[in-house]
């Protein structure tokens, strides 16, 4: 799994956590896996030793990420409408998430 170098190093474990949970723990065939992974990611963030300021910054980055992913994948044939719907659900989840 890869994480962009633009993601601060301190936050990369949470980014990877989401992917591992989504594809390994929950599984590729599970509907809604992306939003479920987002919920588990937020729970891990809440329980982490990051400062409140760092947690807020992480949420800000995730809130910026999801709309970009939705936009980036909208015309890509590699992504199904269902998958894009999962991205949108994760976007909506993070938009209202609280610490």
N, C-alpha and C positions, 0 to 999 in steps of 0.2 A: 504494500500500500504506500502511496506517495501523498505527501502534503506539500503544497506550494511553499516555496521559501518566503513568500510574502506573509505567511502566517507566523506570528512570533513563536519562537521555539518553545516557550513556556506553555503555549496553547496546543501545540501539535499532538500531544498524547490524547487530548479530548477529541480532536478531529479524527484521529485514527481509531479511537474507541468507537465512535459512531459507525465507521465502516466495518469494523470487526463484528460489532453487535449485529448490524444489519445483515451482513452476508454470512456470518458463521453461526452466531447464536440463534438468531431469528430464522434465517434461511432465505434463500433466493425465491422460493416458491410461495412465501407468505405475503398475502396482500396487506398493504399498509405498513410494510416493514420499515420504511424510511421514517415515518412519523413515530413508530414505536421506538426505533433506535434514537431518535431525537429526544424522546421522553427520558430514556435511560441515560443519554448523554448529559442532559440537564441535571438529572439526579446525581450523577458522578461529579459534575461541576459543583453542585451545592455542597456535597460532602468533602470536597477537596480542601487542601490547605492553602489555596490561593486566597489572597486578600479580597475583601469586598470590592475594592477598586478594580482588581484584576478580573474578578468574575463579571463585573459590569462591562469591562472592556471586551471580554470574551463574548458576552451576549451581543454587544454592539457589532462585533465582527460577524457573528453568525447571522444577525439581522441584515447585514449588508450582503452576505454570501448567497443566501437562498434566493432572493429576487434575481441575482445575476445568473444563478444556475437555471432557474425557470426560463429566463430570457434566452440564455445560451442554447438550451435544448429544445426550444419551441419548434424550430424548423429542421431538427436533426432526425433523420429517419431511423437512427440507431436507438431512439427512445420512443417508447409507445406512449399513447395518450394516458394510459393508466400510470405509467412511471412518472410522467410529468405531473400528473395529479398528486402523486405521493410527494413530489418535490414541493408542490404548492401547499400541501397539507403541512409539511415541515416548516415552510416559510410562515404560514399562519400560526403554527404552534410557537415558533420563536418570537414572532411579532408580539405575542401577548404573554410570553413567559416571564415569570418573576423569580427572583432569587429567594 
